[in-house]
């Protein structure tokens, strides 16, 4: 420690904290490994913002900075700890007026230029109704090196049902940060730019991810909570700030009581530093892998056939399933999942909850169908929506009232369903009995875990969300061979808390393969590529180009296969087999590959879309889509290949057909011409020619 500063240096980055006795702690500088740390401004943004009923903000406003407790916090101690490659840094602060203590906890993986952080709040005396606490706040980066708010842009994504991952870049001045004369006003601006999500669909409105694009750096973050959250950008008296948090009272009707025997821990967030927006997602990918709870079974990465999308659509029967099972096995699927409807007689939406097979659908029993799946060399999976009970289900009356979520003393009902409160022992006992029967008795090894009802604010939402995570951890500990896909009407709960512990993530319910293309291409920005479950649902009636495009959607990432394979021609089945072979080649490298977007993250209406996965070997697997009406040609900058001699070959289909591709070595540009009608798509493999070295490949680029 030198003067008022303490530095935390890891193999991935260095961070400088201001810890003077006369002001709150602040993180004033973070740089990648080997970078030069700065001392920051004289009045940095405090590391912790904390408000209680009775201790709000000064000056007042809608922003979550300028908290009076945050301004009064003073450092008490700091501590560095290492556990192998797990690196820890803690700063404890105290507010003498209230006796509240706030400890900021930082956790990093050696070699990753990112950290996970959260805030732990304790009370030495009295009870305090906390209505806001930040997980992280800083002014570092936002106005470093002469960069002003005028020059900063935020890359962020809207998210909605069947319209996921709609990324866009907005200058901060265009999304809320109004320019005012701060000297004339003698106060900081009160405006803010906020991205948030409400209710139990943690990604139902927006993704909890942002990238701040500056002149010579990119700051990237994600909020890691399966419920409400927000992040906020604004300006201080002379500088700017970023603040990340879980639920709040102001936006989400959340409060908690902190007392000597009742501490509180905020939701975790991750923050990374990179030299560019593209590198920022590489950092985030590395951080997600570092924080993921992997089990040995996750390495299996089976190819799943699911009977739902554009196929049985929630109406499975023995008669309909048997030919699909045979066709899926012949195609090479590893696992067959029976989707929604297997438990239902007639209209079932508001009667679900018992999860017993419908006898009319399976005259010889569901066991017979599952046995047939196994006899064809595949594992068996089932769709399950465990957290809900239909309002007309007998269980709505037979389970005790305490098993259900309540708000202001009234049982919550949304979209014909009640929500089970996972804090309740009775609710957990019900779910455990369901899992024990389906896994223990039927031998199911895969759940497509859905969640189709968005519940708004309710009492104890944060504790319920955490109890769900605990239940999932317990289920997977009891059944180590069980794989669980995370789904919520597609990707309405695709947050890092769920993704850190589940095997696969549904990326959308989108039924149009053309509209799915941008969703599939953008998916690795929101999740690991090895978790991106992209539907590939070719139909016998499709044109050749559309048939191919629907399969291209699934090749990079985790193909989630569907469609009437049993009704396809021999030629069409050969195309499906070719796509599966290409996907299996990608599966060999996907869990170490890094995503790249040679045309930038796709916009919802983009004419050309491209996603690449850069393998550890240096090979690039590249999907390119020409959307309806796309110009005939496009040029793609390929990072890492500038000045290199490369071979570009078709991976899927194995022939380019009408397409033409050519490589410009000097410019490091791949020229692509679709050569005909759109929409159309291809998957390419880009490989350095023998003897070509990647060292210095992009020097000066």
ABEGO torsion letter per residue (X at the ends): XBEABBBBBBAABBBBBBABAABBBBBABBBBBGBBBBAEBABBBBABBBBBBGBBBOBBEABABGBAAAAABBBABBBBBBBEABBBBBBBBBBAAAGBBBBBBBBBBBGBBBBBBBBBBBBABEBBBBABBBABBBABGAABGGBBAAABBBBBBBBBBGBBGBBBBBBAAAAGBBBBBAAAAGBBBABBBBBBBBEABAAAABBABBBBBBAABBBBBBBBBABBBBBBBBBBAABBBBBBBBBBAAAAGBBBBBBAABBBBBBBBBBBBBABAAAAAAAAAAAAAAABBBBAAAAAGBBBBBAABGBAGGBBBAAAAAAAAAAAAAAGBABBBBBBGAABBEBAAAABGAGBBBAAABAAEAAAAAAAAAAAGBBBBBBBBAABBBAABAAAAABBAAABBBBGGBBBBBGGBBBBBAABAAAAAAAAAAAAAAAAAAGBABBBBBBABBBBBBBGAAAAAAAAAAAAAAAAAABAABBBBBBBGEAABBBAAAAAABABBBABABABAAAAAAAAAAAAAABBAAABBBBBBBBAABBAAAAAAAAAAAABEBBBBBEBAAABBAAAAAAAAAAAAAAAAAAAAAAABBBBBAAEBBBAABABBBBBBBBAAGBBBBBBBBBBGBBABBBBBBBGABGBBBBBBBAOBABAEABBBBBBAAAGBBBBBAGBBOBBBBBBBBBBBBGBBABGAABGX
